[in-house]
Amino acid sequence: MSESGLFRHDDLLGHVPNPGFSGPGVGRSFHTIDADGFRSCGEHAASHDDGAILTVGDSFTYGDEVRDEETWPAQLQRLTGRRVLNGGVTGYGIDQMVLRAERCVAAHRPAILVLSFIADDVRRVEMRRLWWRDKPWFAVESSGLALKGVPVPPRRPTLSPDLRHRLDTALLGMPVFMQHLAGYHRRVHRSGFGVEIAKRLIERLARLQADGALRVIVMAQYPPDTWRHRSYLAYQRRIVEALLDCAARAGIATVDTFRRLAAEPNQQDFYASAHMNPRGNLMIASLLAATLPALAANTAMAATP
């Protein structure tokens, strides 16, 4: 992985945004990574002194397919007037999100942590490699969760960027078992076991909340295929409900964006190709902003807008 590209290698997390990077990305997006490795949310307003909001997640949080100012963390910053740190990283599983949250909370001491996930992020917990990139993973042992695969070995591409892009495109269109045969992904847990690990990771977030003056929100988002395939919708809802129920029992606030999107006559109006468009990200930011006053008042809540 080139140190001059959008991502750089990280021994703990596998890959992280490259501080100081600025350049075009997928679709009509443009990426700016600040000195701390967060995607830019633009100039933050100083109208509130309530502490920063740290967001962690996958490409839906990071904001693939939209410009810096069109991500939902950037729009949340405009809506609330509070500084928002966009710690989302494309391709992350919930395991990497929690590890990144722990690192960033220790370094930046935010007042609120938002972890946003899609159901596929739970499947990613079952892997030690995704899209050619090795990653950390957790095993369940008698003493609890045990971190494995660290230090993560660096990616050493042997193909030119053009050939790699062509191969990636071909592999993405193949069945999952073919992707595994090609080494594109590597599984360490049986299918479905990621839910058990993800629940334990949510409980780990609750301990992070209990250890300091930090409020945690776990938010569920949905990819565009949710609204095209009933069987995929049912699968996602099972996973989302299991994790949000776990979070609520652990005293963590929850936001499920499903009902708000389901109420729209055409959900695809809120998506670009595979991710939220600016309008969709504004919807997500608005839902989340509505929960923050209750948090600021230290109100126990489990919100499902």
For each residue, the residues with C-beta under 8 A, 3 or more apart:
1: 5 7 8 9 15 133 154 155 157
2: 5
3: 8 9 18
4: 18 21
5: 1 2 8 18 21
6: 17 18 21 23 25 31 33
7: 1 15 16 17 18 89 90
8: 1 3 5 15 16 17 18
9: 1 3 14 15 152 154 155
10: 13 14 15 16 152
11: 150 151 152
12: 99 103 136 150 151 152
13: 10 16 89 92 96 99 100 103 135 136 152
14: 9 10 96 133 134 135 136 152
15: 1 7 8 9 10 89 91 133 155
16: 7 8 10 13 37 89 100
17: 6 7 8 21 33 37 38 39 62 89
18: 3 4 5 6 7 8 21 33 37
19: 33 34 35 36 37
20: 33 34 35
21: 4 5 6 17 18 31 32 33
22: 30 31 32 33
23: 6 30 31
24: 29 30 31
25: 6 29 30 31 64 65
26: 29 64 65
27: 64 65 66 272 273
28: 65 66 67
29: 24 25 26 63 64 65 66 67
30: 22 23 24 25 67 68
31: 6 21 22 23 24 25 39 68
32: 21 22 39 40 68
33: 6 17 18 19 20 21 22 37 38 39 40
34: 19 20 37 38 39 40
35: 19 20
36: 19 85 107 108
37: 16 17 18 19 33 34 87
38: 17 33 34 41 85 86 87
39: 17 31 32 33 34 62 63 68 71 73 86 88
40: 32 33 34 68 74 86
41: 38 44 68 69 71 73 74 77 83 84 85 86
42: 68 69 74 77 78
43:
44: 41 77 82 83 84
45: 48 77 78 81 82
46: 49 81
47: 81
48: 45 80 81 82
49: 46
50: 82 111 296
51: 82 109 110 111 112
52: 82 83 84 85 108 109 110 111 112
53: 73 76 77 80 82 83 84 85 110 111 112 113 114 292
54: 84 85 87 101 104 105 108 110 112 113 114
55: 61 73 76 84 85 86 87 88 113 114 115 116
56: 61 87 88 89 92 97 98 100 101 104 113 114 115 116
57: 60 61 62 87 88 89 92 97 114 115 116 117 121 221
58: 61 62 88 89 90 91 92 93 97 116 117 118 121
59: 62 63 64 88 90 91 275
60: 57 63 64 72 88 116 118 221 223 275 276
61: 55 56 57 58 71 72 73 86 87 88 116
62: 17 39 57 58 59 71 86 88 89 90
63: 29 39 59 60 66 68 70 71 72 73 74 86 88 275 281
64: 25 26 27 29 59 60 90 274 275
65: 25 26 27 28 29 272 273 274 275 276 277
66: 27 28 29 63 70 71 272 275 276 277 278 281
67: 28 29 30 70 71 278
68: 30 31 32 39 40 41 42 63 71 74
69: 41 42 74 75
70: 63 66 67 74 75 277 278 281
71: 39 41 61 62 63 66 67 68 74 75 86 88 281
72: 60 61 63 75 76 276 281 282 284 285 288
73: 39 41 53 55 61 63 76 77 84 85 86 88 285
74: 40 41 42 63 68 69 70 71 77 78 84 86
75: 69 70 71 72 78 79 278 281 282 284 285 286
76: 53 55 72 73 79 80 84 285 288 289
77: 41 42 44 45 53 73 74 80 81 82 83 84
78: 42 45 74 75 81 285
79: 75 76 285 286 289
80: 48 53 76 77 84 289 292
81: 45 46 47 48 77 78
82: 44 45 48 50 51 52 53 77 292
83: 41 44 52 53 77
84: 41 44 52 53 54 55 73 74 76 77 80
85: 36 38 41 52 53 54 55 73 104 108 110
86: 38 39 40 41 55 61 62 63 71 73 74
87: 37 38 54 55 56 57 61 100 101 104
88: 39 55 56 57 58 59 60 61 62 63 71 73 92 116
89: 7 13 15 16 17 56 57 58 62 92 96 97 100
90: 7 58 59 62 64
91: 15 58 59 124 130 131 133
92: 13 56 57 58 88 89 96 97 100 121 124
93: 58 96 97 121 122 123 124 125 127 130 135 194
94: 97 98 115 117 121 122 124 125 194 198 201
95: 98 99 124 125 135 136 137 138 197 201
96: 13 14 89 92 93 99 100 124 135 136
97: 56 57 58 89 92 93 94 100 101 115 117 121
98: 56 94 95 101 102 115 201 204 205
99: 12 13 95 96 102 103 136 147
100: 13 16 56 87 89 92 96 97 103 104
101: 54 56 87 97 98 104 105 113 115 205 208
102: 98 99 105 106 208
103: 12 13 99 100 106 107
104: 54 56 85 87 100 101 107 108 110
105: 54 101 102 108 109 110 113 208 212 214
106: 102 103 109
107: 36 103 104
108: 36 52 54 85 104 105
109: 51 52 105 106 212
110: 51 52 53 54 85 104 105 113 214
111: 50 51 52 53 213 214 215
112: 51 52 53 54 214 215 216 217 292 295
113: 53 54 55 56 101 105 110 205 208 209 214 215 216 217
114: 53 54 55 56 57 216 217 218 219 288
115: 55 56 57 94 97 98 101 205 216 217 218 219
116: 55 56 57 58 60 61 88 218 219 220 221
117: 57 58 94 97 121 122 218 219 220 221 243
118: 58 60 121 220 221 222 223 236
119: 122 123 235 236 239 240
120: 123 124 223
121: 57 58 92 93 94 97 117 118 124 125 198
122: 93 94 117 119 125 194 195 198 239 243
123: 93 119 120 126 127 191 194
124: 91 92 93 94 95 96 120 121 127 130 135 194
125: 93 94 95 121 122 137 138 189 194 197 198 201
126: 123 187 188 189 190 191 193 194 197
127: 93 123 124 130 135 137 185 186 187 188
128: 134 135 137 148 149 186 187 188
129: 132 133 134 135 183 184 185 186
130: 91 93 124 127 133 135 185
131: 91 168 184 185
132: 129 155 157 168 183 184
133: 1 14 15 91 129 130 155
134: 14 128 129 149 152 153 155 186
135: 13 14 93 95 96 124 127 128 129 130 149 152
136: 12 13 14 95 96 99 147 148 149 150 152
137: 95 125 127 128 147 148 149 188 189
138: 95 125 145 146 147 148 197 200 201
139: 145 146 148 188
140: 144 145 146 196 197 200
141: 144 145 146
142:
143: 146
144: 140 141 200
145: 138 139 140 141 197 200 201 204
146: 138 139 140 141 143
147: 99 136 137 138 150
148: 128 136 137 138 139 188
149: 128 134 135 136 137 152
150: 11 12 136 147
151: 11 12
152: 9 10 11 12 13 14 134 135 136 149
153: 134
154: 1 9
155: 1 9 15 132 133 134
156:
157: 1 132 161 164
158:
159: 163 164 167
160: 163 164
161: 157 164 165
162: 165 166
163: 159 160 166 167
164: 157 159 160 161 167 168
165: 161 162 168 169
166: 162 163 169 170
167: 159 163 164 170 171
168: 131 132 164 165 171 172
169: 165 166 172 173
170: 166 167 173 174
171: 167 168 174 178 179 182 184
172: 168 169
173: 169 170
174: 170 171 178 179 182
175: 178 179
176: 179 180 185
177: 180 181
178: 171 174 175 181 182
179: 171 174 175 176 182 184 185
180: 176 177 183 184 185 186 187
181: 177 178
182: 171 174 178 179
183: 129 132 180 186
184: 129 131 132 171 179 180
185: 127 129 130 131 176 179 180
186: 127 128 129 134 180 183
187: 126 127 128 180 190 191
188: 126 127 128 137 139 148
189: 125 126 137 193 194 197
190: 126 187 193
191: 123 126 187
192: 195
193: 126 189 190 196 197
194: 93 94 122 123 124 125 126 189 197 198
195: 122 192 198 199 239 242 243
196: 140 193 199 200
197: 95 125 126 138 140 145 189 193 194 200 201
198: 94 121 122 125 194 195 201 202 243
199: 195 196 202 203 242 243 246
200: 138 140 144 145 196 197 203 204
201: 94 95 98 125 138 145 197 198 204 205
202: 198 199 205 206 218 243 246 247 250 252
203: 199 200 206 207 246 250
204: 98 145 200 201 207 208
205: 98 101 113 115 201 202 208 209 216 218 247 250 252
206: 202 203 209 210 216 247 250 251 252
207: 203 204 210 211
208: 101 102 105 113 204 205 211 212 214 216
209: 113 205 206 212 214 215 216 251 252
210: 206 207 251
211: 207 208 214
212: 105 109 208 209
213: 111
214: 105 110 111 112 113 208 209 211
215: 111 112 113 209 253 295
216: 112 113 114 115 205 206 208 209 252 253
217: 112 113 114 115 252 253 254 255 288 291 295
218: 114 115 116 117 202 205 243 244 247 252 253 254 255
219: 114 115 116 117 254 255 256 257 284 288
220: 116 117 118 240 243 244 254 255 256 257 258
221: 57 60 116 117 118 257 276 284
222: 118 226 227 236 257 258 261
223: 60 118 120 226 274 275
224: 227 228 267 268 271 273 274
225: 228 229 232
226: 222 223 229 232 233 236 267
227: 222 224 233 261 267 268
228: 224 225 232
229: 225 226 232 233
230: 233 234
231: 234 235
232: 225 226 228 229 235 236
233: 226 227 229 230 236 237
234: 230 231 237 238
235: 119 231 232 238 239
236: 118 119 222 226 232 233 239 240
237: 233 234 240 241 258
238: 234 235 241 242
239: 119 122 195 235 236 242 243
240: 119 220 236 237 243 244 256 258
241: 237 238 244 245
242: 195 199 238 239 245 246
243: 117 122 195 198 199 202 218 220 239 240 246 247
244: 218 220 240 241 247 248 254 256 302 304
245: 241 242 248 249
246: 199 202 203 242 243 249 250
247: 202 205 206 218 243 244 250 252 253 254 302
248: 244 245 251 252 254 302
249: 245 246
250: 202 203 205 206 246 247
251: 206 209 210 248 300
252: 202 205 206 209 216 217 218 247 248
253: 215 216 217 218 247 291 294 295 301 302 303
254: 217 218 219 220 244 247 248 302 303 304
255: 217 218 219 220 287 288 291 303 304 305
256: 219 220 240 244 259 304 305
257: 219 220 221 222 260 261 283 284 287 305
258: 220 222 237 240 261 262
259: 256 262 263 304 305
260: 257 263 264 283 287 305
261: 222 227 257 258 264 267 270 283
262: 258 259 267
263: 259 260
264: 260 261 267 269 270
265:
266: 269
267: 224 226 227 261 262 264 270 271
268: 224 227 271
269: 264 266 279
270: 261 264 267 276 277 279 280 283
271: 224 267 268 274 275 276 277 280
272: 27 65 66 275 276 277
273: 27 65 224
274: 64 65 223 224 271
275: 59 60 63 64 65 66 223 271 272
276: 60 65 66 72 221 270 271 272 280 281 283 284
277: 65 66 70 270 271 272 280 281
278: 66 67 70 75 281 282
279: 269 270 282 283
280: 270 271 276 277 283 284
281: 63 66 70 71 72 75 276 277 278 284 285
282: 72 75 278 279 285 286
283: 257 260 261 270 276 279 280 286 287
284: 72 75 219 221 257 276 280 281 287 288
285: 72 73 75 76 78 79 281 282 288 289
286: 75 79 282 283 289 290
287: 255 257 260 283 284 290 291 305
288: 72 76 114 217 219 255 284 285 291 292
289: 76 79 80 285 286 292
290: 286 287 293 303 305
291: 217 253 255 287 288 294 295 301 303 305
292: 53 80 82 112 288 289 295 296
293: 290 296 297
294: 253 291 297 299 301 303
295: 112 215 217 253 291 292 298 299 301
296: 50 292 293
297: 293 294
298: 295
299: 294 295
300: 251
301: 253 291 294 295
302: 244 247 248 253 254
303: 253 254 255 290 291 294
304: 244 254 255 256 259
305: 255 256 257 259 260 287 290 291
